[in-house]
């Protein structure tokens, strides 16, 4: 009897862990969070540290706002993707297809519409890790079924670590939050 209970508990735990990714990404229409991002070299040296916030609204509205050290914005408003650098006073329009190998791809698309979903691999330091099957080694980290971290390898073989806090699912986000408002003196690159 005890062996049966232990087996059932292990099966349930594995099932719950396996479904955390899908449950989380299917659970919201909007999301807001603060983040801290680090870029780490192959030799484990800290190359860059930034912080800011993100806003997301389905189906395809997203802001990744870096506040420190320099203001930069990645803005997706339906089919338009913009990278805005306040210090350089420029905005670049990007092809939306460039997001396929980024965490943004997983936000925009519901797990039920995707193939090869990240699956639970292990728990480390209290974080349940779900690696994707992409070349950039994109991993999603969950604590108590809430997204807490993302890691990936960039084209320079550097590790990007993003840690989230103050995550709010189904947050009230103003309609105009995703509107691109640029000063007239900004250079536009398309």
Helices and strands as residue ranges (DSSP letters): H 2-26, E 30-40, E 46-57, E 61-68, E 72-77, E 80-85, E 90-94, G 96-101, H 103-108, G 111-113, E 119-124, E 127-131, E 139-143, E 146-153, E 159-169, G 175-178, E 187-189
